[in-house]
């Protein structure tokens, strides 16, 4: 008779009911995921999630190879509907994730080969797939043309050089212009972020890997840090209280304009300026601000608060309409928690597709805010300057050192610190001059003479030495 001990059968797929009432996959092997994707039970939500997250459990060439083999092995009479579903999956892939084919030449070549094979199959009577095929190929070609053309509309030439770091020249016009241009720059970079980039950023092991795999996410994060650090530096460099308060007032006006433009990315960057330890300690400066400005900072800090997992920020984000620039840090935080808190595998061998659903939900929200600012006009000069480091910044430790000097420190201690800095700078200048002199010894005599005649520009080092001739003569004697 049969043994009372039956071998436990391994389960290759675990099913569950999705939120829309359709049947969905909780976890499965790779083959079973492919099989469900091309079945009649597959929902639009499952297909979208699969295309968004497939790189977390397979690669693009394996995915396309499976679709190709399934299509070409199908029989029109028996599997006609399945082959049509395969075609629609490939079309969705090309329509929504065309960058996969742009970035991977091998994948694009496989797609072209697949299309040529379909052409041969069409001759055998599968003419119903012809329209889908033509649209698919046309989509790739149009995207290639867009890449070749550049697709940028920068606007006209600048009529003047914008005083980025000179707040004494700022008026209400400068505040509005800066807000619009930094918003355009932030949106331009943000809208280029792909689902693949944002997923790679969370899993990247170091900074260099993030720069390589996630260039646009890295740029967006860099723009946030640069704007925040610039605001801190501009405040801490002002020694006079009146000037410092004026700069803080201008920055708060800029914060209001960014908020009005729905640039939450830039708004939070400037809020980070005022919560930075180097600025937050400047009590006398905050007391001199107009009450209206202080209330503005409190109000926007509360409305965009990070507390309770950014609850207030999320409520505000969902209450406004695009165009807007979200804060990328919220999505990166969400994905980090999902990645760390959910295993990749269930029962040691099944791909955890529930985790893919969670990741997809975050990416879908991140991708929906790509409506452009059609009413803002880019200034070519300002866009170039902002993208290439025109904002002057100091590192965090230097800003804090300056903050302690300008406010809340005993004058004698402040003077002593400045004298130490001056002595260190003079020693550095002497060292550089000595190095320059040693280098000049190995140059031809004509070049050597031009160096001593003062024709070479040493970046202003010579100017620092004016008036020091007598001291040098005494040292030689």
C-alpha positions in Angstrom: 0.0 0.0 0.0 0.9 3.7 -0.1 3.4 4.9 2.5 2.0 7.0 5.3 5.0 9.2 4.8 4.5 11.1 1.5 7.3 13.3 0.2 6.4 16.9 0.6 6.0 18.5 -2.8 7.9 21.8 -3.4 5.6 24.7 -4.2 6.9 26.9 -7.1 4.3 29.7 -6.7 2.3 31.3 -3.9 -0.8 33.2 -4.9 -2.8 35.9 -3.2 -5.7 38.3 -3.9 -4.6 41.8 -5.0 -6.2 45.1 -3.8 -8.2 45.3 -7.1 -9.6 41.8 -6.5 -7.5 40.1 -9.2 -5.4 37.1 -8.5 -1.8 37.9 -7.9 1.6 36.4 -7.0 3.0 36.5 -3.5 6.2 34.7 -4.3 7.4 32.4 -7.1 10.4 30.9 -8.9 11.6 32.9 -11.9 10.1 30.5 -14.4 6.7 30.7 -12.7 6.9 34.6 -12.7 7.5 34.5 -16.4 4.7 32.0 -16.9 2.2 34.1 -14.9 3.3 37.3 -16.7 2.2 35.8 -20.1 -0.9 34.1 -18.8 -4.5 35.4 -19.2 -4.7 35.8 -15.3 -2.0 38.4 -15.3 -3.4 41.9 -14.3 -2.2 45.3 -15.5 -0.8 46.0 -12.0 1.3 42.8 -12.0 2.7 43.5 -15.5 3.5 47.1 -14.5 5.2 46.0 -11.3 7.2 43.3 -13.1 8.5 45.7 -15.7 9.5 48.2 -13.0 11.3 45.8 -10.8 12.4 42.8 -12.8 16.1 43.9 -12.6 16.0 43.0 -8.8 15.7 39.3 -9.6 16.8 38.8 -13.3 18.4 40.7 -16.1 17.1 42.3 -19.3 18.7 39.8 -21.8 17.2 36.8 -19.9 13.8 38.4 -19.8 13.8 39.2 -23.6 15.1 35.7 -24.4 12.2 34.1 -22.5 9.7 36.3 -24.4 11.3 35.6 -27.7 11.4 31.8 -27.2 7.8 31.7 -26.0 6.6 33.7 -28.9 8.5 31.8 -31.6 7.5 28.4 -30.1 3.8 29.3 -30.0 1.3 27.8 -32.4 -1.2 30.4 -33.8 -4.2 28.0 -33.6 -3.4 26.8 -30.0 -1.5 29.7 -28.5 -2.5 32.7 -30.5 -3.7 34.7 -27.5 -0.5 34.0 -25.6 1.7 35.2 -28.4 -0.4 38.3 -28.7 0.1 38.9 -24.9 3.9 38.5 -25.4 3.8 41.2 -28.1 1.9 43.6 -25.8 4.4 43.0 -23.0 7.3 43.8 -25.3 5.5 46.9 -26.5 4.8 48.1 -23.0 8.5 47.5 -22.2 9.6 49.7 -25.1 6.9 52.4 -24.5 7.5 52.8 -20.8 11.1 51.8 -20.3 12.8 52.6 -23.6 16.0 53.7 -21.8 16.7 49.9 -21.2 17.3 49.6 -24.9 19.2 52.9 -25.2 21.7 51.9 -22.5 22.2 48.3 -23.5 23.3 47.8 -27.2 23.1 44.0 -26.8 19.5 44.3 -25.7 18.6 46.6 -28.6 20.3 44.2 -31.1 18.3 41.3 -29.6 15.1 43.3 -30.0 15.9 44.1 -33.6 16.7 40.4 -34.2 13.4 39.5 -32.5 11.5 41.9 -34.8 13.1 40.4 -37.9 12.1 36.9 -36.8 8.6 38.1 -36.2 8.6 39.4 -39.8 9.3 35.9 -41.0 6.5 34.5 -38.8 4.1 37.1 -40.1 4.5 35.7 -43.6 3.0 32.5 -42.3 -0.2 34.2 -41.4 0.3 36.1 -38.2 -0.6 39.5 -39.7 -2.6 40.5 -36.7 0.7 41.4 -34.9 1.9 43.7 -37.7 0.5 46.9 -36.2 2.0 46.3 -32.8 5.4 45.5 -34.4 5.4 48.7 -36.4 4.6 50.8 -33.4 7.3 49.1 -31.3 10.0 49.7 -33.9 8.8 53.3 -34.4 9.0 54.0 -30.7 12.7 53.0 -30.5 13.6 55.0 -33.6 11.8 58.2 -32.4 13.6 57.9 -29.1 17.0 57.6 -30.8 16.2 60.7 -32.8 15.3 62.6 -29.6 18.7 61.6 -28.1 20.5 62.8 -31.2 18.7 66.1 -31.3 19.4 66.7 -27.6 15.9 67.7 -26.8 16.9 70.8 -24.9 15.2 74.2 -25.1 17.4 76.5 -23.0 15.8 79.9 -23.9 17.6 83.1 -24.8 20.9 84.7 -23.9 21.3 86.4 -20.6 21.2 90.2 -20.6 23.5 90.6 -17.6 25.6 88.6 -15.2 23.5 87.5 -12.3 25.0 88.4 -8.9 24.7 84.9 -7.4 26.9 85.5 -4.4 26.5 89.3 -3.9 23.3 89.8 -2.0 23.8 93.6 -1.8 22.6 93.7 -5.5 19.6 91.5 -4.9 16.1 92.9 -5.2 12.7 91.2 -5.5 13.4 90.7 -9.2 16.6 88.8 -8.4 14.8 86.6 -5.9 12.1 85.6 -8.4 14.6 85.0 -11.2 16.8 82.9 -9.0 13.9 80.9 -7.8 12.6 80.2 -11.3 16.0 79.2 -12.6 17.0 76.9 -9.7 13.5 75.3 -10.1 14.1 74.6 -13.8 17.5 73.1 -13.1 16.1 70.9 -10.3 13.2 69.7 -12.4 15.4 69.1 -15.5 17.6 66.7 -13.5 14.8 65.2 -11.4 12.8 64.3 -14.5 15.7 62.3 -16.0 15.7 59.9 -13.0 14.8 56.4 -14.2 13.3 53.6 -12.0 16.6 51.6 -12.5 18.6 54.5 -11.1 16.6 55.0 -8.0 16.7 51.3 -7.2 20.4 51.1 -7.8 21.1 54.1 -5.6 19.6 52.3 -2.6 21.7 49.2 -3.2 25.0 50.9 -4.3 27.8 50.1 -2.0 29.8 53.3 -2.2 29.8 56.9 -3.6 31.7 55.9 -6.8 29.2 53.2 -7.6 26.3 55.6 -7.1 27.9 58.1 -9.5 28.3 55.4 -12.1 25.0 53.7 -11.8 22.8 56.6 -10.7 24.1 59.9 -12.3 20.9 61.8 -12.1 20.0 60.8 -8.6 23.5 61.8 -7.6 23.1 65.2 -9.3 19.8 65.8 -7.6 21.3 65.0 -4.2 24.3 67.2 -5.0 22.1 70.1 -6.0 20.2 69.9 -2.7 23.5 69.9 -0.7 25.0 72.7 -2.7 22.0 75.0 -2.4 21.8 74.3 1.4 25.5 74.8 1.9 25.5 78.0 -0.2 22.9 79.5 2.0 24.8 78.6 5.1 28.1 80.0 3.7 26.5 83.3 2.6 25.2 83.9 6.1 28.3 82.9 8.0 30.6 85.1 5.8 28.8 88.3 6.8 30.7 89.8 9.8 28.3 92.7 10.3 25.0 91.9 12.0 23.0 94.2 9.7 24.4 92.6 6.5 23.9 89.1 8.0 20.2 89.8 8.8 19.8 91.2 5.2 21.2 88.0 3.7 18.9 85.8 5.9 15.9 88.0 4.9 16.8 87.5 1.2 17.1 83.7 1.6 13.8 83.5 3.4 12.2 85.5 0.5 13.8 82.9 -1.9 12.4 80.1 0.2 8.9 81.6 -0.1 9.3 81.8 -3.9 10.5 78.2 -4.2 7.6 77.0 -2.1 5.2 79.0 -4.3 6.6 77.3 -7.4 6.1 73.9 -5.7 9.8 73.3 -5.6 9.8 71.2 -2.4 13.3 70.0 -3.2 14.7 73.6 -3.1 12.4 74.6 -0.2 13.8 71.9 2.0 17.3 72.7 1.0 17.0 76.2 2.3 15.1 75.1 5.4 18.2 72.9 6.0 20.3 76.1 5.7 18.5 77.6 8.7 18.5 74.4 10.7 22.2 73.9 10.1 24.1 74.2 13.4 26.3 77.0 12.1 23.2 79.2 11.4 20.8 78.0 14.1 23.1 79.2 16.8 23.0 82.9 15.5 20.4 84.0 18.0 21.1 87.7 17.7 20.6 87.5 13.9 17.3 85.7 14.2 16.1 88.2 16.8 16.7 91.1 14.3 14.7 89.4 11.6 11.2 90.8 10.9 8.5 88.8 12.7 6.9 88.0 9.3 10.1 86.3 8.1 10.5 84.3 11.3 6.9 83.1 11.1 7.4 82.1 7.5 10.4 79.9 8.5 8.4 78.3 11.3 5.4 77.7 9.1 7.2 76.1 6.2 9.4 74.0 8.5 6.2 72.7 10.0 4.4 72.0 6.7 7.4 70.2 5.3 8.4 68.4 8.5 10.3 65.2 8.4 8.7 64.0 11.6 6.6 60.8 11.7 8.1 59.6 8.4 7.5 62.9 6.7 3.7 62.8 7.4 3.3 66.6 7.1 5.4 66.8 3.9 3.5 63.9 2.3 0.1 65.5 3.1 1.3 68.8 1.5 2.7 67.0 -1.6 -0.6 65.1 -2.2 -2.5 68.4 -1.8 -0.8 70.3 -4.7 -0.9 69.7 -8.4 2.1 69.4 -10.8 4.3 70.9 -12.0 6.4 70.3 -8.9 9.8 69.1 -7.8 9.5 66.5 -4.9 12.2 65.9 -2.3 14.1 62.8 -3.5 15.2 62.0 0.0 11.7 60.7 1.0 11.7 58.1 -1.8 15.3 57.0 -1.0 14.4 56.6 2.6 11.2 54.6 1.8 13.1 52.3 -0.5 15.9 51.8 2.0 13.4 50.7 4.6 11.7 48.3 2.1 15.0 46.9 1.0 16.3 46.3 4.5 13.0 45.1 6.1 11.9 42.6 3.5 13.9 39.5 2.3 14.6 38.9 -1.3 13.5 35.3 -1.1 10.7 33.4 0.6 11.2 29.8 1.8 14.9 30.2 0.6 14.0 29.7 -3.1 10.9 31.8 -4.1 11.3 35.4 -5.3 9.5 37.7 -2.8 7.2 39.5 -5.3 5.4 41.3 -2.4 8.6 43.2 -2.0 8.4 44.1 -5.7 4.9 45.5 -5.1 6.2 47.8 -2.3 9.1 49.0 -4.4 6.9 49.6 -7.4 4.5 51.8 -5.4 7.3 54.1 -4.4 8.7 54.3 -7.9 5.3 55.0 -9.5 4.8 58.0 -7.2 8.3 59.2 -7.9 7.7 59.0 -11.7 4.3 60.7 -11.8 5.7 64.2 -11.2 7.2 64.8 -14.6 4.8 67.6 -15.8 7.1 70.4 -17.1 7.1 74.1 -16.0 5.9 75.4 -19.3 5.4 78.9 -18.0 9.0 79.4 -16.9 11.7 80.4 -19.4 15.2 79.2 -19.0 18.1 81.7 -18.9 20.9 80.0 -20.7 23.7 81.8 -18.8 22.1 81.2 -15.4 21.4 77.5 -16.2 25.0 76.9 -17.2 26.3 78.8 -14.2 24.1 77.0 -11.7 25.0 73.6 -13.2 28.7 74.3 -13.0 29.4 75.4 -9.5 28.8 79.2 -9.5 27.5 79.1 -5.9 30.3 79.7 -3.4 30.4 77.3 -0.5 32.6 76.4 2.4 32.7 73.0 4.1 30.7 72.5 7.3 33.5 72.8 9.7 34.6 76.1 8.2 31.1 77.5 8.3 30.8 76.6 11.9 34.2 78.2 12.7 33.0 81.4 11.0 29.7 81.3 12.8 31.5 81.2 16.2 33.7 84.2 15.2 30.8 86.4 14.0 28.5 85.8 17.0 28.6 84.6 20.5 32.4 84.5 20.9 34.6 86.7 23.1 36.2 89.4 20.9 39.7 88.5 22.1 39.3 84.8 21.2 37.9 85.9 17.8 40.9 88.1 17.1 43.3 85.4 18.2 41.7 82.9 15.9 41.9 85.4 13.0 45.6 86.1 13.7 46.3 82.3 13.7 44.6 81.9 10.4 46.6 84.8 8.9 49.9 83.3 10.1 48.9 79.9 8.6 48.0 81.6 5.3 51.3 83.5 5.2 53.2 80.2 5.7 51.3 78.6 3.0 52.1 81.5 0.6 55.8 81.2 1.4 55.7 77.5 0.8 54.0 77.9 -2.6 56.5 80.7 -3.6 59.4 78.4 -2.7 57.9 75.6 -4.8 57.4 78.0 -7.7 61.1 79.2 -7.4 62.3 75.6 -7.4 60.2 74.8 -10.5 61.6 77.9 -12.3 65.2 76.7 -11.9 64.5 73.9 -14.4 63.0 76.2 -17.0 64.8 77.8 -20.0 66.6 81.1 -19.2 64.0 83.1 -21.2 61.2 81.6 -19.2 63.1 82.0 -15.9 63.6 85.8 -16.7 59.9 86.2 -17.5 59.0 84.6 -14.2 61.2 87.0 -12.2 60.0 90.0 -14.2 56.5 89.4 -12.9 54.8 88.4 -16.1 53.4 85.1 -14.8 50.0 85.1 -13.0 50.3 83.1 -9.8 46.6 83.4 -8.9 47.1 86.6 -6.8 49.8 85.2 -4.6 52.2 88.0 -5.6 49.7 90.6 -4.4 49.8 89.1 -0.9 53.5 89.7 -0.8 53.4 93.4 -1.4 55.0 95.4 1.4 57.0 92.4 2.6 60.3 93.3 0.9 62.0 94.8 3.9 61.3 91.7 6.0 62.8 89.5 3.3 66.0 91.7 3.1 66.4 91.4 6.9 66.1 87.7 6.7 68.8 87.5 4.0 71.2 89.7 6.0 
